[in-house]
């Protein structure tokens, strides 16, 4: 669990997930424990956000914010000396959007994810994005860990790995 001395900032996040630069969307980790994480983001207000299309940031882009929070959670709860395990978003379900756009929210986003199940290969998270007390987006996501190492991306017949 975090305390004031163990919060993680944007630089730490960028060093521990596969996104950096403008694609690292989270500013900080405000809380985490073995099952949950809560992060803050202000990148939804950035006019140069790489997820914007036609000057707008659609609410479904919140899924990427949640996926990054899940990746950060995996890095935090993993063994300290181990390389963070690669994770791939395998599916999202029961996604409810309560707004059309994220960029119209003036306050920072709160990105929450909770591990609700899983094993050594897959993890199931519930997630929600909030602006203040208002829920903007919620759903569930399945993450497959180390999928390429397990041969998941090899075509039938043993061909080359797809990248």
C-alpha positions in Angstrom: 0.0 0.0 0.0 1.3 3.5 -0.7 2.2 6.2 1.7 3.4 9.7 1.0 6.9 8.4 0.6 6.1 5.7 -1.9 3.8 7.4 -4.5 5.0 6.9 -8.0 5.3 9.8 -10.5 5.1 10.0 -14.3 8.8 9.2 -14.8 8.6 6.0 -12.7 5.4 5.0 -14.6 7.1 5.6 -18.0 10.1 3.5 -16.9 7.9 0.5 -15.9 5.3 0.3 -18.7 5.7 -0.2 -22.5 4.6 3.4 -23.2 6.7 6.5 -22.9 6.6 10.0 -24.2 3.1 11.3 -24.9 1.7 7.7 -24.9 2.4 7.4 -21.2 -1.0 8.8 -20.1 -0.8 8.6 -16.3 0.7 11.3 -14.1 0.9 9.5 -10.8 0.0 6.5 -8.7 -1.9 7.7 -5.7 -2.7 4.4 -4.0 -2.0 0.7 -4.6 -2.2 -2.6 -2.7 -2.1 -6.2 -3.9 -5.6 -6.0 -5.5 -6.1 -2.3 -6.4 -4.6 0.8 -7.9 -5.7 4.4 -8.2 -3.9 6.8 -10.6 -4.3 10.4 -11.6 -4.1 11.7 -15.2 -4.3 15.1 -16.8 -3.2 14.1 -20.3 -6.9 14.0 -21.4 -6.7 17.8 -21.5 -3.6 17.9 -23.7 -4.5 19.1 -27.2 -1.6 16.9 -28.5 -2.8 13.7 -26.7 -2.0 10.9 -29.3 -5.4 9.3 -28.8 -7.3 12.4 -30.0 -9.1 12.2 -33.3 -10.5 15.3 -35.0 -9.5 17.4 -31.9 -11.6 15.2 -29.6 -10.8 12.5 -27.0 -13.5 9.9 -27.1 -14.6 8.3 -23.9 -13.6 4.8 -25.1 -10.0 6.0 -25.0 -10.4 5.7 -21.2 -9.8 1.9 -21.8 -6.2 2.7 -22.6 -5.9 4.8 -19.4 -7.3 1.8 -17.5 -4.9 -0.6 -19.3 -1.9 1.5 -18.3 -3.1 1.5 -14.7 -3.3 -2.3 -14.9 0.3 -2.5 -16.3 1.5 -0.2 -13.5 -0.2 -2.4 -11.0 1.5 -5.5 -12.4 4.9 -3.7 -12.1 4.2 -2.7 -8.5 3.0 -6.1 -7.3 5.6 -8.2 -9.2 8.8 -9.4 -7.6 11.0 -6.3 -7.1 14.0 -7.7 -8.9 12.1 -9.2 -11.8 11.5 -7.6 -15.2 7.8 -6.6 -15.4 5.9 -9.2 -17.3 4.6 -8.2 -20.7 0.8 -8.0 -20.7 -1.6 -7.8 -23.6 -5.2 -6.6 -23.4 -7.1 -9.7 -24.5 -10.6 -8.4 -24.1 -12.8 -5.8 -22.6 -16.4 -6.5 -21.5 -19.3 -4.7 -19.9 -17.9 -1.3 -20.9 -20.3 1.5 -20.0 -19.6 5.0 -21.1 -21.4 7.8 -19.3 -20.0 10.7 -21.4 -19.1 11.1 -25.1 -15.7 12.7 -24.5 -12.9 12.8 -21.9 -11.4 16.1 -22.9 -14.3 18.1 -21.7 -13.6 17.1 -18.1 -11.7 20.0 -16.5 -10.5 18.2 -13.4 -7.9 15.5 -13.4 -9.0 11.9 -14.2 -9.0 9.3 -11.5 -8.2 5.9 -13.0 -9.0 2.9 -10.8 -8.5 -0.8 -11.4 -9.1 -3.8 -9.2 -7.8 -7.3 -9.8 -10.8 -9.5 -9.4 -9.3 -12.8 -10.6 -6.7 -14.6 -12.5 -3.7 -16.9 -12.5 -0.2 -16.9 -13.8 -1.3 -16.5 -17.4 -4.4 -14.2 -17.3 -5.6 -11.5 -15.0 -9.1 -10.1 -14.8 -9.6 -6.4 -13.7 -12.6 -4.2 -13.1 -11.9 -0.6 -13.9 -13.5 2.9 -13.7 -12.5 6.4 -14.8 -13.8 9.3 -12.8 -13.8 13.1 -13.0 -14.3 14.2 -9.4 -17.2 12.0 -8.2 -18.6 11.4 -11.7 -18.0 8.0 -13.3 -17.1 8.5 -16.9 -16.4 4.9 -18.0 -16.4 1.5 -16.3 -15.9 -2.1 -17.4 -13.8 -5.3 -17.1 -10.7 -6.3 -18.9 -8.8 -9.5 -19.3 -5.0 -9.2 -19.6 -2.9 -12.1 -21.0 0.6 -12.1 -19.4 3.7 -13.1 -21.4 1.6 -14.0 -24.4 4.4 -14.0 -26.9 6.6 -16.2 -24.7 3.8 -18.7 -24.5 3.5 -18.8 -28.3 0.1 -17.2 -28.5 1.1 -15.1 -31.5 2.5 -17.9 -33.6 0.4 -18.7 -36.6 -0.7 -22.3 -37.1 2.0 -24.5 -38.6 4.8 -23.0 -36.5 5.4 -19.9 -38.7 7.2 -16.8 -37.5 6.0 -14.8 -34.6 3.7 -11.8 -35.7 4.9 -8.5 -34.4 
